[in-house]
Amino acid sequence: MNWKTSFLIAMVLLMATTLSHAQKGTGKSSGIVRSNTKNEIEQITGEIQEIVTETCTQTTGRYSHGTHLLVKTDKGETQPLNVHLGPTRLLSGMTDRLKTGQKIQMKVFRTDNLPENQYVAKEFTSKGEMYELRNDALRPFWAGNRKGRGGVRKRQQ
């Protein structure tokens, strides 16, 4: 075998290994936007019990660390709802303004792949400021942005 063939085989193996490790979370290679499923948007109101930043096992995106809010609502009577906001790297400036005990209103949705009491935030309002995280098709505003600049939209109420 000549060096070109060896090099080509090595590159194919390297790319296959890289692609197999790129998949995170629920075992899907793409997010819900590409799945053509309709997800019902729910409105919840509650109090922030905890702000959690950790490795996110439910993501299909390229960011491994996510920020979640544990929100106590009437809907989550026995335990707080775990609401995924998005990638920590892109949302940290916004989430720095959130505090435990703070009231929050959220538009959220679920997918079949999420465990019970877990949701994804489409938008939220706290202290008169509304943050849109996903568009009407539920595509995150940061999706497809290769430079890592977040696309969260903030509007005054």
C-alpha positions in Angstrom: 0.0 0.0 0.0 1.4 3.4 -0.9 1.4 6.4 1.3 -1.5 8.1 -0.5 -3.8 5.1 0.1 -2.7 4.9 3.8 -3.3 8.6 4.2 -6.7 8.4 2.7 -7.8 5.5 4.9 -6.5 7.3 8.0 -8.4 10.4 7.1 -11.7 8.5 6.5 -11.2 6.7 9.9 -10.5 10.0 11.6 -13.6 11.7 10.1 -15.8 8.7 11.1 -14.5 8.9 14.7 -15.1 12.6 14.9 -18.7 12.4 13.5 -19.6 9.6 15.9 -18.6 11.7 18.9 -20.3 14.8 17.6 -23.7 13.4 18.4 -25.0 14.4 21.8 -28.1 13.9 23.9 -31.2 12.1 22.8 -29.7 10.1 20.0 -31.1 12.3 17.3 -28.8 13.9 14.7 -30.9 17.0 14.4 -33.2 19.2 16.5 -36.9 19.4 16.5 -37.0 22.1 13.8 -36.0 19.5 11.2 -38.3 16.8 12.5 -41.6 18.4 11.2 -43.4 17.6 14.4 -45.8 20.1 16.0 -44.9 20.9 19.6 -47.6 22.6 21.7 -46.4 25.8 23.4 -47.5 26.1 27.0 -47.5 29.2 29.2 -46.1 28.7 32.7 -45.7 31.1 35.6 -43.6 30.4 38.6 -40.6 31.2 40.8 -37.0 30.4 40.0 -35.8 27.8 42.6 -32.3 27.3 41.1 -30.2 28.3 38.1 -28.2 25.3 36.9 -25.3 25.4 34.5 -24.0 21.9 33.6 -23.3 19.5 30.8 -26.5 19.1 28.9 -27.4 15.6 28.0 -30.5 16.5 26.1 -28.9 18.7 23.5 -28.5 18.0 19.8 -26.4 21.1 19.2 -22.7 21.8 19.3 -22.6 23.4 22.7 -22.2 20.9 25.5 -22.9 23.1 28.5 -26.4 24.4 29.0 -28.2 26.6 31.4 -31.5 25.4 33.0 -33.9 27.0 35.4 -35.6 24.9 38.0 -39.0 26.6 38.3 -41.6 26.0 40.9 -45.1 26.2 39.4 -48.6 24.8 40.2 -47.9 22.5 37.2 -44.8 21.0 38.9 -46.6 20.4 42.2 -44.2 17.7 43.6 -41.0 19.1 42.1 -39.8 22.1 40.1 -39.9 22.0 36.3 -36.5 21.8 34.7 -36.6 24.3 31.8 -33.7 24.3 29.4 -32.8 27.8 28.2 -29.8 27.2 25.8 -26.1 27.2 25.7 -24.4 28.7 28.7 -21.7 30.3 26.5 -24.2 32.4 24.6 -26.7 33.1 27.4 -24.5 33.9 30.4 -24.9 37.7 30.1 -28.7 37.3 30.2 -28.9 34.7 32.9 -26.6 36.7 35.2 -29.6 39.0 35.7 -31.8 36.1 37.0 -31.9 35.3 40.7 -33.4 32.6 42.8 -36.8 33.5 44.2 -37.5 35.7 41.2 -40.9 35.4 39.5 -40.8 34.4 35.9 -43.3 33.8 33.0 -42.3 31.4 30.3 -43.5 30.0 27.0 -42.2 26.4 26.9 -42.5 23.2 24.9 -41.8 19.5 25.3 -40.6 16.8 23.0 -41.2 13.1 23.2 -37.5 12.6 24.0 -37.5 14.7 27.2 -38.0 13.1 30.6 -41.1 14.1 32.6 -41.1 17.6 34.1 -38.5 18.8 31.6 -39.2 21.6 29.1 -37.4 23.8 26.6 -38.0 27.6 26.8 -39.2 29.5 23.7 -39.2 32.8 25.6 -39.4 34.2 29.1 -40.3 37.4 30.9 -38.9 38.5 34.2 -38.8 42.0 35.7 -40.5 43.5 32.7 -37.9 42.2 30.2 -38.8 39.6 27.6 -36.2 37.4 26.1 -37.0 35.4 22.9 -34.8 32.3 22.6 -36.5 30.6 19.7 -38.5 31.7 16.7 -42.1 30.6 15.9 -40.7 27.4 14.3 -38.8 26.8 17.6 -35.4 27.3 15.9 -32.9 28.8 18.4 -31.8 32.3 17.3 -28.2 31.2 17.7 -28.6 28.1 15.4 -26.4 28.2 12.4 -24.3 31.0 13.8 -20.7 29.6 13.3 -19.1 32.5 15.0 -20.7 31.8 18.4 -22.4 35.1 18.7 -25.7 34.6 20.4 -29.0 35.6 18.8 -31.2 36.1 21.8 -33.8 38.9 21.3 -34.6 41.1 24.2 -37.7 43.3 24.2 -39.2 45.6 26.8 -42.7 44.8 27.9 
